[in-house]
Amino acid sequence: MTEKNLSKLEKLINSQLSSKVKHSHIENNELMIEIDEKNLIEIVQFLKTNDNCKFRQLIDIAGVDYPDEDRRFNLIYLFLSHQNNNRIKLLIKFKSDQTINSLTKIFPSANWMEREVFDMYGIKFKNHPDLRRILTDYGFKGHPLRKDFPITGFNEVRYSEKEKRVIYEPVKLEQNYRNFDFESPWEGTNYFKEIKNLEKDGKKN
């Protein structure tokens, strides 16, 4: 898609949806449109049915987490028009307690994509037919792609020989994994110094 054609598409969308487009720009040969959540369904239907757009394939739905911002989450929808050889991205910024309209009635493929976003970020979708976890276990705690989710998780899974089944239990970190030595390796780390001192004391005795 050439820069000229993308500019024409951007002007068309802004003229047809002027009150509903918050911001638009072209970067890296891609058109990005920022909108409000309340206008999502109407704008997606326009992009799919308008003869100059024909974005009839939903490629992906991506989530982004900015925990320090008031509108913590971003959702980015990626669409493709095979007929016009165009791509477009829709951006929505919203608060953590907001619920987003599901696109499953317009694009059935959104079913699994929205379930993945729900599983990884905890974002909920209105009118989704089956909003369950899809990548983690149904009893999993937390949402792994949130920035405040601990790297080790809350629970660990292991097979118990005693109970003859897979069990969940709280993550337990050995204390020696919690100690970090940031001294210069050229001078020798503290634990190596301690070992050398012990060896010297042993030889003296």
C-alpha positions in Angstrom: 0.0 0.0 0.0 1.5 3.3 -1.0 1.7 6.4 1.2 -0.6 8.2 -1.2 -3.3 5.5 -1.1 -3.1 5.4 2.7 -3.6 9.1 2.9 -6.7 8.8 0.7 -8.0 6.1 3.0 -7.3 8.2 6.1 -9.1 11.2 4.6 -12.1 9.0 3.7 -12.4 7.6 7.2 -12.0 11.0 8.8 -14.6 12.5 6.6 -17.1 9.7 7.1 -16.5 9.2 10.8 -15.3 12.7 11.7 -17.0 12.8 15.1 -15.9 9.3 16.1 -12.2 9.4 15.2 -10.1 10.9 18.0 -6.8 10.7 16.2 -5.2 9.2 13.1 -1.7 8.9 11.7 0.4 7.0 9.2 3.6 5.4 10.4 5.8 2.7 8.9 3.3 2.5 6.0 0.5 1.6 8.4 -2.7 3.6 9.2 -3.6 3.8 12.9 -7.0 5.1 14.0 -7.7 5.9 17.7 -11.4 5.7 18.8 -13.5 5.5 21.9 -14.8 2.1 23.1 -18.5 3.2 22.7 -18.0 3.6 18.9 -16.1 0.3 18.3 -19.0 -1.7 16.8 -20.2 1.1 14.5 -16.7 1.8 13.2 -15.9 -1.8 12.6 -19.1 -2.3 10.7 -18.3 0.7 8.5 -14.8 -0.6 7.8 -16.1 -4.0 6.9 -19.0 -2.9 4.6 -17.9 0.3 3.0 -17.0 -0.2 -0.6 -13.8 1.9 -0.3 -12.6 0.0 2.8 -13.8 -3.7 2.7 -11.7 -4.7 5.7 -13.3 -8.2 5.9 -10.6 -10.1 7.8 -9.7 -9.6 11.5 -6.1 -10.4 11.8 -5.5 -10.1 15.5 -6.4 -8.3 18.8 -3.4 -7.2 20.8 -3.5 -5.9 24.4 -1.0 -3.5 26.1 -0.7 -2.7 29.8 0.4 0.7 31.1 -0.3 0.3 34.9 0.8 3.8 35.8 -1.6 5.5 33.4 -5.3 6.4 34.2 -6.4 4.5 31.1 -4.4 1.5 31.9 -5.1 -0.8 29.0 -4.8 -0.4 25.2 -6.5 -2.7 22.7 -5.2 -2.7 19.1 -7.4 -4.4 16.4 -5.6 -5.3 13.1 -7.8 -5.6 10.0 -7.0 -6.7 6.4 -8.7 -5.9 3.1 -7.7 -8.6 0.6 -9.6 -6.8 -2.2 -7.9 -3.5 -1.7 -4.6 -4.8 -0.3 -4.9 -2.5 2.7 -4.2 -2.9 6.4 -5.6 -0.8 9.2 -5.2 -0.7 13.0 -7.8 0.5 15.5 -6.6 1.7 18.9 -8.8 1.9 22.1 -7.5 3.3 25.4 -9.6 2.5 28.5 -9.6 2.1 32.3 -9.2 -1.3 34.0 -12.8 -1.5 35.2 -14.3 -0.9 31.7 -15.9 -3.7 29.7 -15.4 -3.8 25.9 -18.0 -4.7 23.3 -17.3 -8.1 21.7 -16.8 -8.3 17.9 -17.9 -12.0 17.7 -21.2 -11.1 15.9 -19.3 -9.2 13.2 -16.1 -11.3 13.1 -16.6 -14.9 14.5 -12.8 -15.3 14.7 -12.8 -12.7 17.5 -14.1 -15.4 19.8 -10.7 -17.0 20.6 -8.8 -13.7 20.2 -10.9 -12.0 22.9 -10.6 -15.1 25.1 -6.8 -14.8 24.9 -6.9 -11.1 25.8 -9.2 -11.9 28.7 -6.9 -14.7 29.9 -3.7 -12.7 29.6 -4.9 -9.3 30.7 -8.3 -9.8 32.5 -10.1 -7.5 30.0 -13.8 -8.4 29.8 -15.9 -8.4 26.7 -19.7 -7.7 26.6 -21.9 -10.2 24.8 -19.1 -12.7 24.3 -20.7 -16.2 23.9 -18.1 -18.1 26.0 -15.6 -15.9 27.8 -13.3 -18.5 29.5 -9.6 -18.8 29.8 -7.9 -20.3 26.8 -4.2 -20.5 27.4 -4.0 -21.1 31.2 -5.8 -23.6 33.4 -9.4 -22.7 34.5 -8.3 -22.4 38.1 -5.3 -20.2 37.3 -4.9 -17.1 39.4 -4.0 -13.7 37.9 -3.4 -12.6 34.4 0.2 -13.3 33.2 0.7 -10.3 30.8 -0.2 -7.6 33.3 2.9 -5.7 34.4 2.1 -6.3 38.1 2.0 -10.1 37.7 5.0 -11.7 39.4 7.5 -13.4 37.1 7.3 -16.6 39.1 3.5 -16.5 39.3 1.4 -17.1 42.4 1.2 -20.9 42.2 3.4 -23.7 40.9 2.2 -27.0 39.5 3.9 -30.4 40.2 3.0 -34.1 40.3 2.6 -35.4 43.8 3.8 -39.0 44.3 1.9 -39.1 47.6 -1.4 -38.0 46.2 -0.8 -39.5 42.7 -2.1 -36.4 40.9 -1.0 -33.0 39.7 -1.4 -30.4 42.5 -1.2 -26.6 42.8 0.7 -25.0 45.7 2.1 -21.5 46.5 5.4 -20.6 44.9 8.3 -21.2 47.3 11.6 -19.6 46.5 14.8 -20.8 48.2 16.5 -18.0 50.1 19.8 -18.4 48.3 18.0 -17.3 45.1 17.0 -14.1 46.7 20.6 -12.9 47.4 22.2 -10.9 44.6 25.8 -9.6 44.6 26.3 -6.6 42.3 30.0 -6.1 43.0 32.6 -6.1 40.3 33.5 -9.7 39.2 37.1 -8.5 38.8 37.3 -8.0 42.5 35.6 -11.2 43.4 32.1 -11.6 44.7 31.3 -11.7 48.4 30.6 -15.4 48.6 33.9 -16.3 46.9 35.7 -14.0 49.4 34.0 -15.8 52.2 35.0 -19.2 50.8 38.6 -18.1 50.5 38.6 -16.8 54.0 37.2 -20.1 55.3 39.9 -22.0 53.4 42.6 -19.7 54.9 41.3 -20.2 58.4 41.2 -24.0 57.8 44.9 -24.0 56.7 45.9 -22.0 59.7 44.2 -24.4 62.0 
